[in-house]
């Protein structure tokens, strides 16, 4: 299933190799996607490494991302 929604927050790791995007699909439907930079055959791409379940609030989605993404804890 492809999720859609509006991006409400974005954070990138200090080394630029990891990215967090939090989306909303309504007032009580938030989820996050974690991406990592991948370089293959001289081409650099972003690949999704984790897509969360839906959360009831932005704050809950943020808390879940902090629990699951060690690099994010380094910048918050």
Buried (B, 14 or more C-beta within 10 A) or exposed (E): EEEEBEEEBEBBBEEEBBBBBBBBEEEEBBBBBBBBBEEEEEEEEBEEBEBBEBBEEBEBBBEBBEEBBEBBEEEE
